[in-house]
Amino acid sequence: MAAALAARAAGVRDVLLLERDQHLGGILNQCIHPGFGLHHFKEELTGPQYADRFVRQVREDHGIEVSLRSFAVKLTKDRELSYLRPGALEQVKAGAVILATGCRERTREMIPIPGSRPAGVYPAGLAQKMVNMEGWIPGKEAVIVGSGDIGLIMARRMALEGVKVKGVVEIQAASRGLVRNVVQCLEDFSIPLYLRHRISAIHGRDRVERVSVVRVDDGLKDVPGSGFEMDCDTVLVSVGLIPENELLEMAGADIDRKTNTPVAEKVNLTSVPGVFACGNACRVYDLVDWVTRDSSLAGRMAAEFLGAVPERPGELA
Ligand SMILES: Cc1cc2nc3c(=O)[nH]c(=O)nc-3n(C[C@H](O)[C@H](O)[C@H](O)COP(=O)(O)OP(=O)(O)OC[C@H]3O[C@@H](n4cnc5c(N)ncnc54)[C@H](O)[C@@H]3O)c2cc1C
């Protein structure tokens, strides 16, 4: 939305905004906690409040056509884009394309955690969507793997919903999340943080019953005799995000295989002329304020590529 608005402000006449979901706003819609907008709006908002400020501006701008439930499925280097909307496969030839497709979550299989494969193991962001948007609580006793911001926020969220959070298990020596989240989400709720520990096995047949935890040394090797078990019926896995760049790859752009981000010298640029990537698709951001800042820049970069000229006040479009 920030990119679309900035492109319009820089003189682009027609902007088509495609969103596969039924709402605009992306991940913000499920982030009902405060902590958004301190830099951009100089006030503390929840995710949906932050998104709403942009949705209103987008709706008021008649040069932005919004198409919801519209899944972009193909992109060529010549900026031909195909998307599926209910009942139709549409094709557009764009002057410039900005990909703001966000991230997907790393899963249990990617760490990997040995043991059986019972129900009750969820990516933390998916659990957040279930709790905050569907009103569905995944279990009664939870262990969280990974102490990035999503893991920390979900520890507090589950505790607030009456789930007993047995602990957050982090293999590194320090949390990867914001200090304020360690304090407000764990310390304030007396949730233990097991640093330099890992889950060595998940147990349970149909449903998770317990996890084995072991301490690791500086080389991340298990410390003999340090293992213990925690009973739980739910494991939330919060072990990082992977930028969604399959469309970019399809268009033939150079992708850094390690980070799944576009290879380019400047933020928002890709190796395909006229195709830009912004927000979490370009790099994983901690704060939405910086996503807005850099995505606005992406809108201006696209306008410059198109040779657009901003309207002067009083001049007809
Ligand atoms: C759990 C969590 C907590 C956070 N807490 C904070 C916080 O407290 N404060 C803060 O400032 N920031 C926080 N952040 C970070 C911030 O919210 C995000 O970095 C930012 O909102 C990402 O925006 P984005 O537009 O890049 O991606 P997203 O919000 O992921 O949006 C991507 C959009 O693209 C759509 N899409 C993807 N592929 C396609 C396709 N092929 N066709 C059509 N549509 C597609 C998706 O449906 C989605 O709507 C948090 C993030 C998470 C996940």
The ligand as a Gaussian input file, in Angstrom:
#p B3LYP/6-31G(d) Opt

LIG

0 1
 C        4.315000     -11.912000      14.442000
 C        4.875000     -10.609000      14.001000
 C        4.984000      -9.583000      14.898000
 C        5.472000      -8.348000      14.500000
 N        5.525000      -7.357000      15.422000
 C        5.913000      -6.118000      15.025000
 C        5.852000      -5.003000      15.935000
 O        5.498000      -5.159000      17.113000
 N        6.186000      -3.776000      15.470000
 C        6.565000      -3.593000      14.162000
 O        6.825000      -2.463000      13.746000
 N        6.662000      -4.639000      13.298000
 C        6.339000      -5.887000      13.688000
 N        6.405000      -6.937000      12.786000
 C        7.026000      -6.729000      11.454000
 C        6.111000      -6.078000      10.403000
 O        4.778000      -6.209000      10.763000
 C        6.330000      -6.710000       9.042000
 O        7.701000      -6.653000       8.748000
 C        5.561000      -5.990000       7.899000
 O        4.214000      -5.820000       8.223000
 C        5.721000      -6.790000       6.610000
 O        5.009000      -6.176000       5.574000
 P        5.094000      -6.705000       4.075000
 O        4.075000      -5.900000       3.336000
 O        6.473000      -6.694000       3.577000
 O        4.672000      -8.240000       4.122000
 P        3.302000      -8.930000       4.513000
 O        2.607000      -8.229000       5.600000
 O        3.608000     -10.381000       4.704000
 O        2.407000      -8.744000       3.199000
 C        2.591000      -9.487000       2.023000
 C        1.260000      -9.564000       1.303000
 O        1.438000     -10.098000       0.016000
 C        0.402000     -11.006000      -0.251000
 N        0.895000     -11.922000      -1.272000
 C        1.962000     -12.757000      -1.180000
 N        2.137000     -13.439000      -2.329000
 C        1.168000     -13.011000      -3.172000
 C        0.817000     -13.337000      -4.520000
 N        1.526000     -14.236000      -5.237000
 N       -0.261000     -12.732000      -5.093000
 C       -0.970000     -11.814000      -4.385000
 N       -0.690000     -11.462000      -3.102000
 C        0.377000     -12.048000      -2.513000
 C        0.107000     -11.656000       1.085000
 O       -1.184000     -12.206000       1.142000
 C        0.260000     -10.460000       2.026000
 O       -0.938000      -9.761000       2.211000
 C        5.904000      -8.170000      13.160000
 C        5.808000      -9.217000      12.232000
 C        5.299000     -10.430000      12.644000
 C        5.202000     -11.536000      11.611000

